[in-house]
Amino acid sequence: MIEVTTKADRAKFYSSSEWKQLRKEVLERDHYECLWCKEEGKVTTVNDSILEVDHIKELEYHPEFATDIDNLRTLCKECHNKRHSRMNYRGTERKKKFDDEWW
């Protein structure tokens, strides 16, 4: 089994030639399209966004599925951020700095 308990271990895994080859295979399999966007009827490709390969069962908690191609999917950066509840995705409503009422 692949060692991924620490952040350094995961960084080593993601920089490995095995991961780079597997990532390429997943992107090709998914036709370089975000699968979540596709489910919503949108097309998001490598021309529109950064595409990332996501572990469905998270690497940190399920290292046994680290290289299982059936546990991997292509997501755009925005969807990948949503999936991990990161707040820097475009789907969030940004507050206006000022509006007409402020004055």
N, C-alpha and C positions, 0 to 999 in steps of 0.2 A: 504494500500500500504506500502511496505517496505521502510524504511528511508535509503537513500544511498547518501545524498547530500555531506557529508564530507568523507574524507579518512578514518576517524575513524569509521564512519557508515558502510562503505563498508568492512572494516576489520572485524567488528562485524558480518556482514552478512556472509562473507566467512568463518568465524569460527563457524557458527551456525550448529546445528545438521540437520536442514532442508536442508541447502545447501549441507552438506556432503552426505546425503542420495540421494539428487537429482543428485549430481555429479556422484555418483556410478551408478545410473540408466542410465545416459547419456553414461557413459563409456561402460556399458554392452550393451546398445542399439547399440552403434557404434562399438561393438566387439573389444574394446580397440585398435582401429586403428585411425590414423590421417586421417580425411576425405579429406583434401587438398592433402596430399601425395597420397592417394588412387585415387583421380581424375587424378593424373599425372602418374598412373600406378605403383607407389611405395608402398611398405608396410612398414609402420612405426608403431611399436607397443610399448607397455610398456617395452619390452625387448631392444628396440633400443634407446628410448628417454623418456624424461619426457612428459607425456600426460597431457594436460590442457583442461578444459572445458571452451569454449568461449561463451560469449553472442553475438549473431549475431547482435541484436540491443543492443548497449552498455548499460550496467547497469547504468552508471552515467547519461545518457541522457534519458533512457527509463526504469525507475524503475518498471513500471507497468508490464514489461515482465521478471522481475528478476527470477521468479520461473516457467516460462512457458517453459516446456521441448521442445517445438517446436522452441524456440528461443535459444537453446543450441546445441553446437556441440563439438566434440572432435578434438583437434588440438595438434600436437606435439609442443614442446617449440619453435622450429625454425619457424614453420608456424605461431604460435601465435605472435611471435615477429615481423614477416613480416607484419601480419595483422594490428598491432599497430604501424608500422613504427619505431620499435626499431632497432637500428643498430647492435645489438650483435647477429645476426643470421649468420649461416654458409654460407648462400647464397651470402654474400657480398664478393667482391674481396678484399683480404688483400694486402696491399703494402708490398713488400719485404723490409727488413731493408737495405740490401745491394744487389747489383747485380754486375755482372762482369764489367759493364761499370763504376761503381763507382770508382774502383781502377784505 
